[in-house]
Amino acid sequence: MDLTADEIAGVAGLFGGLTRAELTRALAELAYKRGGTHDPESFEPAVDRAVESYHLVAVEPDELRAEAPVLVPGPVAFPNPPAGADDLPHILDVPERTVDRETAGRAAGERLLAEAAAAVDDGDGDRVAELIDVSYELEAWAGVDVATARDRLAAFEDAR
């Protein structure tokens, strides 16, 4: 079952956020309902891509009284639960969570700062361009000021 990053974010959003294990289990349940492969581990690469692209943001567990980081829809996501996903909250025994945008934005901002430095240090022009776009989305999404990181990324691009 191929899902877009927006669909994966939509599944996480149905619950207010899910741990990685809960999310892959939810995706496996959805695949089972559709008659497809339903091994939770098979969804790890898709979840990784959604996190890398900022469709999902990991919020540390101490912020939410959870046992593991909770993945919530991120700044570039247009959460769109796939067909059949609306039943998942009734099927899975997962607590509904409330993650405020400020908390998620702070987590995304810290990650962006670290990734911006790494992309510049590594000379990764493609990632630099992606992160510039994410920086604008993040500021609009959560009001997080990442202008310093964006300036560093833009300076790298200008120097190329």
C-alpha positions as protocol buffer text, in pm:
chain_id: "A"
residue {
  index: 1
  type: MET
  ca { x: 0 y: 0 z: 0 }
}
residue {
  index: 2
  type: ASP
  ca { x: 157 y: 324 z: -113 }
}
residue {
  index: 3
  type: LEU
  ca { x: 61 y: 629 z: 89 }
}
residue {
  index: 4
  type: THR
  ca { x: 162 y: 988 z: 40 }
}
residue {
  index: 5
  type: ALA
  ca { x: 332 y: 1179 z: 321 }
}
residue {
  index: 6
  type: ASP
  ca { x: 13 y: 1386 z: 355 }
}
residue {
  index: 7
  type: GLU
  ca { x: -190 y: 1067 z: 404 }
}
residue {
  index: 8
  type: ILE
  ca { x: 53 y: 943 z: 668 }
}
residue {
  index: 9
  type: ALA
  ca { x: 31 y: 1280 z: 843 }
}
residue {
  index: 10
  type: GLY
  ca { x: -347 y: 1250 z: 818 }
}
residue {
  index: 11
  type: VAL
  ca { x: -340 y: 918 z: 1002 }
}
residue {
  index: 12
  type: ALA
  ca { x: -124 y: 1065 z: 1279 }
}
residue {
  index: 13
  type: GLY
  ca { x: -355 y: 1365 z: 1296 }
}
residue {
  index: 14
  type: LEU
  ca { x: -661 y: 1147 z: 1355 }
}
residue {
  index: 15
  type: PHE
  ca { x: -516 y: 1071 z: 1698 }
}
residue {
  index: 16
  type: GLY
  ca { x: -355 y: 1409 z: 1766 }
}
residue {
  index: 17
  type: GLY
  ca { x: -19 y: 1233 z: 1727 }
}
residue {
  index: 18
  type: LEU
  ca { x: 118 y: 881 z: 1739 }
}
residue {
  index: 19
  type: THR
  ca { x: 443 y: 721 z: 1841 }
}
residue {
  index: 20
  type: ARG
  ca { x: 632 y: 558 z: 1555 }
}
residue {
  index: 21
  type: ALA
  ca { x: 520 y: 212 z: 1670 }
}
residue {
  index: 22
  type: GLU
  ca { x: 158 y: 326 z: 1693 }
}
residue {
  index: 23
  type: LEU
  ca { x: 173 y: 490 z: 1351 }
}
residue {
  index: 24
  type: THR
  ca { x: 321 y: 189 z: 1174 }
}
residue {
  index: 25
  type: ARG
  ca { x: 64 y: -32 z: 1349 }
}
residue {
  index: 26
  type: ALA
  ca { x: -215 y: 201 z: 1231 }
}
residue {
  index: 27
  type: LEU
  ca { x: -83 y: 191 z: 875 }
}
residue {
  index: 28
  type: ALA
  ca { x: -58 y: -188 z: 892 }
}
residue {
  index: 29
  type: GLU
  ca { x: -419 y: -207 z: 1015 }
}
residue {
  index: 30
  type: LEU
  ca { x: -528 y: 13 z: 727 }
}
residue {
  index: 31
  type: ALA
  ca { x: -339 y: -209 z: 482 }
}
residue {
  index: 32
  type: TYR
  ca { x: -501 y: -518 z: 634 }
}
residue {
  index: 33
  type: LYS
  ca { x: -845 y: -363 z: 586 }
}
residue {
  index: 34
  type: ARG
  ca { x: -753 y: -311 z: 220 }
}
residue {
  index: 35
  type: GLY
  ca { x: -625 y: -668 z: 180 }
}
residue {
  index: 36
  type: GLY
  ca { x: -259 y: -568 z: 151 }
}
residue {
  index: 37
  type: THR
  ca { x: 67 y: -636 z: 331 }
}
residue {
  index: 38
  type: HIS
  ca { x: 17 y: -559 z: 695 }
}
residue {
  index: 39
  type: ASP
  ca { x: 359 y: -587 z: 853 }
}
residue {
  index: 40
  type: PRO
  ca { x: 415 y: -268 z: 1056 }
}
residue {
  index: 41
  type: GLU
  ca { x: 790 y: -272 z: 973 }
}
residue {
  index: 42
  type: SER
  ca { x: 711 y: -241 z: 602 }
}
residue {
  index: 43
  type: PHE
  ca { x: 585 y: 112 z: 669 }
}
residue {
  index: 44
  type: GLU
  ca { x: 905 y: 234 z: 839 }
}
residue {
  index: 45
  type: PRO
  ca { x: 1060 y: 376 z: 517 }
}
residue {
  index: 46
  type: ALA
  ca { x: 746 y: 576 z: 436 }
}
residue {
  index: 47
  type: VAL
  ca { x: 734 y: 715 z: 790 }
}
residue {
  index: 48
  type: ASP
  ca { x: 1105 y: 801 z: 767 }
}
residue {
  index: 49
  type: ARG
  ca { x: 1042 y: 994 z: 444 }
}
residue {
  index: 50
  type: ALA
  ca { x: 749 y: 1180 z: 600 }
}
residue {
  index: 51
  type: VAL
  ca { x: 968 y: 1282 z: 894 }
}
residue {
  index: 52
  type: GLU
  ca { x: 1258 y: 1382 z: 668 }
}
residue {
  index: 53
  type: SER
  ca { x: 1030 y: 1602 z: 458 }
}
residue {
  index: 54
  type: TYR
  ca { x: 871 y: 1768 z: 765 }
}
residue {
  index: 55
  type: HIS
  ca { x: 529 y: 1620 z: 692 }
}
residue {
  index: 56
  type: LEU
  ca { x: 568 y: 1473 z: 1041 }
}
residue {
  index: 57
  type: VAL
  ca { x: 742 y: 1631 z: 1339 }
}
residue {
  index: 58
  type: ALA
  ca { x: 863 y: 1434 z: 1640 }
}
residue {
  index: 59
  type: VAL
  ca { x: 770 y: 1585 z: 1976 }
}
residue {
  index: 60
  type: GLU
  ca { x: 967 y: 1452 z: 2270 }
}
residue {
  index: 61
  type: PRO
  ca { x: 775 y: 1229 z: 2509 }
}
residue {
  index: 62
  type: ASP
  ca { x: 834 y: 1441 z: 2820 }
}
residue {
  index: 63
  type: GLU
  ca { x: 620 y: 1711 z: 2657 }
}
residue {
  index: 64
  type: LEU
  ca { x: 327 y: 1466 z: 2632 }
}
residue {
  index: 65
  type: ARG
  ca { x: 371 y: 1210 z: 2907 }
}
residue {
  index: 66
  type: ALA
  ca { x: 434 y: 945 z: 2643 }
}
residue {
  index: 67
  type: GLU
  ca { x: 684 y: 661 z: 2636 }
}
residue {
  index: 68
  type: ALA
  ca { x: 839 y: 760 z: 2303 }
}
residue {
  index: 69
  type: PRO
  ca { x: 847 y: 1064 z: 2075 }
}
residue {
  index: 70
  type: VAL
  ca { x: 509 y: 1143 z: 1924 }
}
residue {
  index: 71
  type: LEU
  ca { x: 479 y: 1215 z: 1553 }
}
residue {
  index: 72
  type: VAL
  ca { x: 238 y: 1494 z: 1464 }
}
residue {
  index: 73
  type: PRO
  ca { x: 152 y: 1655 z: 1130 }
}
residue {
  index: 74
  type: GLY
  ca { x: 426 y: 1902 z: 1048 }
}
residue {
  index: 75
  type: PRO
  ca { x: 466 y: 2237 z: 873 }
}
residue {
  index: 76
  type: VAL
  ca { x: 462 y: 2113 z: 513 }
}
residue {
  index: 77
  type: ALA
  ca { x: 178 y: 1864 z: 562 }
}
residue {
  index: 78
  type: PHE
  ca { x: -170 y: 1893 z: 428 }
}
residue {
  index: 79
  type: PRO
  ca { x: -301 y: 1607 z: 644 }
}
residue {
  index: 80
  type: ASN
  ca { x: -533 y: 1393 z: 438 }
}
residue {
  index: 81
  type: PRO
  ca { x: -638 y: 1064 z: 600 }
}
residue {
  index: 82
  type: PRO
  ca { x: -665 y: 794 z: 332 }
}
residue {
  index: 83
  type: ALA
  ca { x: -992 y: 612 z: 265 }
}
residue {
  index: 84
  type: GLY
  ca { x: -1084 y: 387 z: 555 }
}
residue {
  index: 85
  type: ALA
  ca { x: -860 y: 563 z: 806 }
}
residue {
  index: 86
  type: ASP
  ca { x: -1152 y: 719 z: 992 }
}
residue {
  index: 87
  type: ASP
  ca { x: -1218 y: 378 z: 1151 }
}
residue {
  index: 88
  type: LEU
  ca { x: -869 y: 353 z: 1300 }
}
residue {
  index: 89
  type: PRO
  ca { x: -943 y: 541 z: 1626 }
}
residue {
  index: 90
  type: HIS
  ca { x: -1220 y: 288 z: 1692 }
}
residue {
  index: 91
  type: ILE
  ca { x: -998 y: -12 z: 1610 }
}
residue {
  index: 92
  type: LEU
  ca { x: -670 y: 78 z: 1780 }
}
residue {
  index: 93
  type: ASP
  ca { x: -627 y: 119 z: 2153 }
}
residue {
  index: 94
  type: VAL
  ca { x: -426 y: 439 z: 2134 }
}
residue {
  index: 95
  type: PRO
  ca { x: -480 y: 743 z: 2352 }
}
residue {
  index: 96
  type: GLU
  ca { x: -591 y: 1061 z: 2183 }
}
residue {
  index: 97
  type: ARG
  ca { x: -328 y: 1328 z: 2231 }
}
residue {
  index: 98
  type: THR
  ca { x: -332 y: 1702 z: 2212 }
}
residue {
  index: 99
  type: VAL
  ca { x: -12 y: 1862 z: 2089 }
}
residue {
  index: 100
  type: ASP
  ca { x: -23 y: 2236 z: 2062 }
}
residue {
  index: 101
  type: ARG
  ca { x: 136 y: 2393 z: 1759 }
}
residue {
  index: 102
  type: GLU
  ca { x: 380 y: 2592 z: 1971 }
}
residue {
  index: 103
  type: THR
  ca { x: 528 y: 2272 z: 2116 }
}
residue {
  index: 104
  type: ALA
  ca { x: 544 y: 2104 z: 1775 }
}
residue {
  index: 105
  type: GLY
  ca { x: 684 y: 2421 z: 1620 }
}
residue {
  index: 106
  type: ARG
  ca { x: 959 y: 2444 z: 1881 }
}
residue {
  index: 107
  type: ALA
  ca { x: 1059 y: 2082 z: 1808 }
}
residue {
  index: 108
  type: ALA
  ca { x: 1056 y: 2143 z: 1431 }
}
residue {
  index: 109
  type: GLY
  ca { x: 1255 y: 2465 z: 1472 }
}
residue {
  index: 110
  type: GLU
  ca { x: 1527 y: 2297 z: 1676 }
}
residue {
  index: 111
  type: ARG
  ca { x: 1552 y: 2020 z: 1420 }
}
residue {
  index: 112
  type: LEU
  ca { x: 1566 y: 2267 z: 1131 }
}
residue {
  index: 113
  type: LEU
  ca { x: 1852 y: 2458 z: 1294 }
}
residue {
  index: 114
  type: ALA
  ca { x: 2053 y: 2137 z: 1335 }
}
residue {
  index: 115
  type: GLU
  ca { x: 1976 y: 2013 z: 985 }
}
residue {
  index: 116
  type: ALA
  ca { x: 2056 y: 2350 z: 828 }
}
residue {
  index: 117
  type: ALA
  ca { x: 2401 y: 2348 z: 986 }
}
residue {
  index: 118
  type: ALA
  ca { x: 2461 y: 1988 z: 876 }
}
residue {
  index: 119
  type: ALA
  ca { x: 2344 y: 2054 z: 518 }
}
residue {
  index: 120
  type: VAL
  ca { x: 2576 y: 2355 z: 486 }
}
residue {
  index: 121
  type: ASP
  ca { x: 2868 y: 2171 z: 645 }
}
residue {
  index: 122
  type: ASP
  ca { x: 2810 y: 1875 z: 411 }
}
residue {
  index: 123
  type: GLY
  ca { x: 2773 y: 2098 z: 106 }
}
residue {
  index: 124
  type: ASP
  ca { x: 2436 y: 1935 z: 29 }
}
residue {
  index: 125
  type: GLY
  ca { x: 2279 y: 2188 z: -207 }
}
residue {
  index: 126
  type: ASP
  ca { x: 1961 y: 1986 z: -262 }
}
residue {
  index: 127
  type: ARG
  ca { x: 1892 y: 1959 z: 111 }
}
residue {
  index: 128
  type: VAL
  ca { x: 1976 y: 2329 z: 156 }
}
residue {
  index: 129
  type: ALA
  ca { x: 1708 y: 2420 z: -101 }
}
residue {
  index: 130
  type: GLU
  ca { x: 1454 y: 2190 z: 69 }
}
residue {
  index: 131
  type: LEU
  ca { x: 1527 y: 2339 z: 410 }
}
residue {
  index: 132
  type: ILE
  ca { x: 1486 y: 2695 z: 285 }
}
residue {
  index: 133
  type: ASP
  ca { x: 1134 y: 2603 z: 172 }
}
residue {
  index: 134
  type: VAL
  ca { x: 1065 y: 2430 z: 504 }
}
residue {
  index: 135
  type: SER
  ca { x: 1183 y: 2738 z: 694 }
}
residue {
  index: 136
  type: TYR
  ca { x: 913 y: 2953 z: 534 }
}
residue {
  index: 137
  type: GLU
  ca { x: 647 y: 2690 z: 598 }
}
residue {
  index: 138
  type: LEU
  ca { x: 757 y: 2653 z: 958 }
}
residue {
  index: 139
  type: GLU
  ca { x: 737 y: 3025 z: 1026 }
}
residue {
  index: 140
  type: ALA
  ca { x: 388 y: 3045 z: 877 }
}
residue {
  index: 141
  type: TRP
  ca { x: 274 y: 2723 z: 1049 }
}
residue {
  index: 142
  type: ALA
  ca { x: 394 y: 2787 z: 1402 }
}
residue {
  index: 143
  type: GLY
  ca { x: 538 y: 3136 z: 1412 }
}
residue {
  index: 144
  type: VAL
  ca { x: 885 y: 2999 z: 1481 }
}
residue {
  index: 145
  type: ASP
  ca { x: 1165 y: 3238 z: 1393 }
}
residue {
  index: 146
  type: VAL
  ca { x: 1419 y: 3045 z: 1189 }
}
residue {
  index: 147
  type: ALA
  ca { x: 1550 y: 3343 z: 993 }
}
residue {
  index: 148
  type: THR
  ca { x: 1905 y: 3282 z: 1119 }
}
residue {
  index: 149
  type: ALA
  ca { x: 1904 y: 2931 z: 976 }
}
residue {
  index: 150
  type: ARG
  ca { x: 1744 y: 3047 z: 652 }
}
residue {
  index: 151
  type: ASP
  ca { x: 2005 y: 3323 z: 616 }
}
residue {
  index: 152
  type: ARG
  ca { x: 2284 y: 3068 z: 657 }
}
residue {
  index: 153
  type: LEU
  ca { x: 2119 y: 2839 z: 402 }
}
residue {
  index: 154
  type: ALA
  ca { x: 2068 y: 3127 z: 157 }
}
residue {
  index: 155
  type: ALA
  ca { x: 2429 y: 3239 z: 199 }
}
residue {
  index: 156
  type: PHE
  ca { x: 2540 y: 2887 z: 109 }
}
residue {
  index: 157
  type: GLU
  ca { x: 2319 y: 2891 z: -201 }
}
residue {
  index: 158
  type: ASP
  ca { x: 2444 y: 3236 z: -304 }
}
residue {
  index: 159
  type: ALA
  ca { x: 2805 y: 3120 z: -272 }
}
residue {
  index: 160
  type: ARG
  ca { x: 2750 y: 2828 z: -509 }
}
